[in-house]
Amino acid sequence: MTPALRLALHTWTLDTSPLPDAVAAAQAAGWDAIELRRLDWNRAREAGRASTWVEDTVRASGLPVACVGVEFGWMWADGAERARLLAVFDEQCARARALGCETVMSPVDKGTGDVARAAASVREVGDIAARHGVRLAVEFNSQCEQLNTLEAVREVLAKAAHPRCGLLFDAYHMQRSGGSPRSLDDVRGDEIVYVQFSDVPRGELKRGEVLNRLPPGQGCVPFKEFFAAVAAKGYAGFMSYEAPNPAAWARSGRDVAREALAATRAAL
């Protein structure tokens, strides 16, 4: 493992663990950082927690935050819903900055729409990110209708041409979209803002199913080639293990965190 490599644990991986337990599990296992979701703050609010409870919980652990998630849907939304989503985006950027985190992420919209309009939206949220001094990583989703490949999201990002916006490259969606580590061959290193990973089960997969992710080495993703391709681009940011799976959620969070880190290190 190279000294520059930093591994983060995504809270979705331990979805049924309360946030303090998930953070403690990541820390005990030896992960370098944690990735937070918008949902982590929503759950805290619904439980009547203080507005800064998530930030206070993470700061108390001393564990860095690799990335903060926003709420997707802003690419093609209109009216009041668009205004709400942009306000959420702004709030999540402010939270990231307050935690010393330089990166926010968003999946693409699930439906279909005009590529030029999506690019204009990227520019708009890119300006919000710039005001907070963070960068946006946009993730293609292999199970979406339109923006479901690396090439599709790169087209949007190229049209947007915003210096604060770039690519989130995820091993799971790479594999399920029919891509491979070679998909990065013509990608510039500075296009990659963030990296996530998990393994894809072997055999036939159901369209739309995403809660089936596995630790490296248990599925069909060629991880040695994946990590090598990312490293070859000069990427030195965090790589986040995002593996939602009900089978993992039913187990001890500490065991899941420890075993996943061991599997990741073995794949490296």
C-alpha positions as CSV (number, residue, x, y, z in Angstrom):
1,M,0.0,0.0,0.0
2,T,1.5,3.3,-1.0
3,P,1.8,6.1,1.7
4,A,-0.5,8.4,-0.3
5,L,-3.4,5.9,-0.3
6,R,-6.1,6.9,2.2
7,L,-9.1,4.6,2.8
8,A,-12.5,5.8,4.0
9,L,-15.6,3.9,5.3
10,H,-18.9,5.1,3.9
11,T,-21.7,5.2,6.6
12,W,-24.1,3.5,4.2
13,T,-22.0,0.4,4.6
14,L,-23.0,0.3,8.3
15,D,-26.5,1.7,7.7
16,T,-28.1,0.1,10.7
17,S,-25.4,1.2,13.2
18,P,-26.1,4.5,14.9
19,L,-23.6,7.1,13.7
20,P,-21.4,7.1,16.9
21,D,-21.1,3.3,16.6
22,A,-20.3,3.5,12.9
23,V,-17.6,6.1,13.5
24,A,-16.2,4.0,16.4
25,A,-16.2,0.9,14.2
26,A,-14.3,2.7,11.4
27,Q,-11.8,4.0,13.9
28,A,-11.3,0.7,15.7
29,A,-10.8,-1.1,12.4
30,G,-8.1,1.3,11.2
31,W,-9.9,3.2,8.4
32,D,-8.3,6.5,7.7
33,A,-11.6,8.5,7.4
34,I,-15.4,8.4,7.3
35,E,-17.7,9.4,4.5
36,L,-21.0,11.0,5.6
37,R,-24.4,11.2,3.9
38,R,-27.2,13.8,3.9
39,L,-29.2,11.0,5.6
40,D,-26.9,11.1,8.6
41,W,-28.0,14.7,9.4
42,N,-31.7,14.0,8.5
43,R,-31.8,11.1,11.0
44,A,-30.2,13.2,13.7
45,R,-32.8,15.9,13.2
46,E,-35.6,13.4,13.3
47,A,-34.3,12.1,16.5
48,G,-34.3,15.6,18.0
49,R,-30.5,16.0,18.1
50,A,-28.8,19.4,18.2
51,S,-28.2,20.9,14.7
52,T,-24.4,20.3,15.0
53,W,-24.7,16.8,16.6
54,V,-23.2,15.0,13.5
55,E,-20.3,17.4,13.3
56,D,-19.7,17.1,17.1
57,T,-19.9,13.3,17.0
58,V,-17.3,13.1,14.2
59,R,-15.0,15.7,15.7
60,A,-15.0,13.9,19.0
61,S,-13.6,10.8,17.3
62,G,-10.8,12.7,15.7
63,L,-11.5,10.8,12.4
64,P,-11.3,12.9,9.3
65,V,-14.2,13.2,6.9
66,A,-13.4,12.1,3.4
67,C,-16.5,13.4,1.7
68,V,-20.0,14.7,2.4
69,G,-23.0,13.6,0.3
70,V,-25.7,16.0,-1.0
71,E,-29.1,15.1,-2.2
72,F,-29.4,14.2,-5.9
73,G,-32.1,15.4,-8.2
74,W,-30.8,18.9,-8.9
75,M,-29.8,18.4,-12.5
76,W,-33.3,18.5,-14.0
77,A,-35.5,19.7,-11.1
78,D,-37.8,22.7,-11.5
79,G,-39.5,25.3,-9.3
80,A,-39.8,24.8,-5.6
81,E,-38.1,21.4,-5.6
82,R,-35.1,22.8,-7.4
83,A,-34.9,25.7,-4.9
84,R,-35.0,23.1,-2.1
85,L,-32.3,20.9,-3.6
86,L,-30.0,23.9,-4.2
87,A,-30.5,25.0,-0.6
88,V,-29.6,21.4,0.6
89,F,-26.5,21.5,-1.7
90,D,-25.4,24.8,-0.1
91,E,-26.0,23.4,3.4
92,Q,-24.0,20.3,2.8
93,C,-21.1,22.3,1.3
94,A,-21.1,24.4,4.5
95,R,-21.1,21.3,6.7
96,A,-18.3,19.8,4.7
97,R,-16.2,22.9,5.1
98,A,-16.9,23.1,8.8
99,L,-15.6,19.6,9.1
100,G,-12.4,20.3,7.2
101,C,-13.6,18.2,4.3
102,E,-12.7,19.4,0.8
103,T,-15.1,17.2,-1.2
104,V,-18.9,16.8,-1.6
105,M,-20.5,14.2,-3.8
106,S,-23.7,13.7,-5.7
107,P,-25.1,10.9,-7.9
108,V,-26.6,12.0,-11.2
109,D,-30.4,12.3,-11.6
110,K,-32.2,9.0,-12.1
111,G,-34.4,10.0,-14.9
112,T,-33.8,11.4,-18.4
113,G,-33.3,15.0,-19.6
114,D,-31.4,17.4,-21.7
115,V,-27.6,17.1,-21.4
116,A,-27.1,20.9,-21.9
117,R,-29.5,21.6,-19.0
118,A,-27.7,19.1,-16.8
119,A,-24.4,20.8,-17.6
120,A,-25.9,24.2,-16.8
121,S,-27.0,22.8,-13.4
122,V,-23.5,21.5,-12.8
123,R,-22.2,25.0,-13.4
124,E,-24.7,26.4,-10.9
125,V,-23.9,24.0,-8.1
126,G,-20.2,24.3,-9.0
127,D,-20.5,28.0,-8.1
128,I,-22.1,27.0,-4.8
129,A,-19.2,24.6,-4.1
130,A,-16.7,27.3,-5.0
131,R,-18.1,29.7,-2.5
132,H,-17.5,27.2,0.2
133,G,-14.1,26.2,-1.0
134,V,-15.0,22.6,-1.8
135,R,-15.1,20.4,-4.9
136,L,-18.0,18.4,-6.3
137,A,-17.6,14.8,-7.4
138,V,-20.4,13.7,-9.7
139,E,-21.2,10.0,-9.8
140,F,-22.7,8.1,-12.7
141,N,-25.1,5.4,-11.6
142,S,-25.2,2.2,-13.7
143,Q,-28.8,1.7,-12.7
144,C,-30.1,5.0,-14.0
145,E,-32.0,5.5,-17.2
146,Q,-29.6,7.9,-19.0
147,L,-26.5,9.0,-17.1
148,N,-25.5,5.4,-16.4
149,T,-21.9,5.2,-17.9
150,L,-18.6,7.0,-17.4
151,E,-18.8,8.4,-20.9
152,A,-22.3,9.9,-20.3
153,V,-21.3,11.7,-17.1
154,R,-18.0,12.9,-18.7
155,E,-20.0,14.5,-21.5
156,V,-22.0,16.5,-19.0
157,L,-18.9,17.5,-17.0
158,A,-17.1,18.5,-20.2
159,K,-20.0,20.7,-21.3
160,A,-20.1,22.3,-17.8
161,A,-16.4,22.9,-17.7
162,H,-16.5,24.0,-14.1
163,P,-13.1,24.0,-12.3
164,R,-14.8,22.9,-9.0
165,C,-16.6,19.9,-10.6
166,G,-15.3,16.5,-11.6
167,L,-15.8,12.8,-11.8
168,L,-16.5,10.3,-9.0
169,F,-15.3,6.9,-10.2
170,D,-16.9,4.0,-8.5
171,A,-15.8,0.4,-9.0
172,Y,-19.3,-1.0,-8.5
173,H,-20.9,1.2,-11.1
174,M,-17.9,0.7,-13.4
175,Q,-18.4,-3.0,-13.4
176,R,-22.2,-3.0,-13.7
177,S,-22.2,-0.5,-16.6
178,G,-20.0,-2.8,-18.6
179,G,-16.8,-0.7,-18.1
180,S,-13.4,-1.8,-16.8
181,P,-10.3,-0.2,-15.3
182,R,-9.3,0.6,-18.9
183,S,-12.2,3.0,-19.0
184,L,-9.8,5.5,-17.4
185,D,-7.3,5.3,-20.2
186,D,-8.4,8.5,-21.8
187,V,-9.4,10.3,-18.6
188,R,-7.2,13.1,-17.3
189,G,-6.0,12.7,-13.8
190,D,-7.4,16.1,-12.8
191,E,-10.9,14.9,-13.9
192,I,-11.1,12.5,-10.9
193,V,-12.3,14.2,-7.8
194,Y,-13.3,11.1,-5.7
195,V,-13.2,7.3,-5.8
196,Q,-15.6,4.8,-4.2
197,F,-15.4,1.0,-4.4
198,S,-17.1,-2.3,-3.6
199,D,-17.4,-5.6,-5.3
200,V,-20.2,-6.8,-7.6
201,P,-21.6,-10.3,-7.0
202,R,-20.9,-12.9,-9.7
203,G,-23.7,-14.3,-11.8
204,E,-27.0,-12.8,-13.0
205,L,-28.0,-9.5,-11.4
206,K,-31.4,-7.8,-11.2
207,R,-31.8,-4.5,-12.9
208,G,-32.1,-1.7,-10.3
209,E,-30.8,-3.8,-7.4
210,V,-27.9,-2.0,-5.6
211,L,-28.0,-3.4,-2.0
212,N,-25.8,-6.4,-3.0
213,R,-22.3,-4.9,-2.6
214,L,-19.4,-6.9,-1.3
215,P,-15.9,-6.5,0.0
216,P,-13.1,-6.7,-2.6
217,G,-12.3,-10.2,-3.6
218,Q,-15.8,-11.6,-3.1
219,G,-17.2,-10.7,-6.5
220,C,-16.1,-10.0,-10.1
221,V,-14.4,-6.6,-10.0
222,P,-10.7,-6.8,-11.0
223,F,-9.5,-4.8,-8.0
224,K,-5.8,-5.0,-8.5
225,E,-6.3,-3.4,-12.0
226,F,-8.9,-1.0,-10.7
227,F,-6.6,0.4,-8.0
228,A,-3.6,0.4,-10.3
229,A,-5.6,2.4,-12.9
230,V,-6.6,5.0,-10.4
231,A,-3.1,5.3,-9.1
232,A,-1.7,5.7,-12.6
233,K,-3.8,8.8,-12.9
234,G,-2.0,10.4,-10.0
235,Y,-5.1,10.3,-7.7
236,A,-4.1,10.9,-4.1
237,G,-7.4,11.5,-2.5
238,F,-9.5,9.3,-0.3
239,M,-11.0,6.0,-1.6
240,S,-14.3,5.2,0.1
241,Y,-15.7,1.7,0.7
242,E,-19.4,2.0,0.0
243,A,-21.0,-1.4,0.3
244,P,-24.7,-1.4,1.4
245,N,-25.9,-4.9,1.9
246,P,-28.6,-6.2,4.3
247,A,-26.4,-9.2,5.1
248,A,-23.7,-6.8,6.4
249,W,-26.3,-4.7,8.2
250,A,-27.4,-7.7,10.2
251,R,-23.9,-8.2,11.6
252,S,-21.7,-6.4,14.0
253,G,-20.5,-3.1,12.5
254,R,-17.1,-3.6,14.0
255,D,-16.7,-7.0,12.3
256,V,-17.9,-5.6,9.0
257,A,-15.5,-2.6,9.2
258,R,-12.6,-4.8,10.2
259,E,-13.1,-7.5,7.6
260,A,-13.8,-5.0,4.8
261,L,-10.5,-3.2,5.5
262,A,-8.6,-6.4,5.5
263,A,-10.1,-7.4,2.2
264,T,-9.3,-4.0,0.7
265,R,-5.7,-4.2,1.8
266,A,-5.4,-7.7,0.4
267,A,-6.7,-6.4,-3.0
268,L,-4.0,-3.7,-2.9
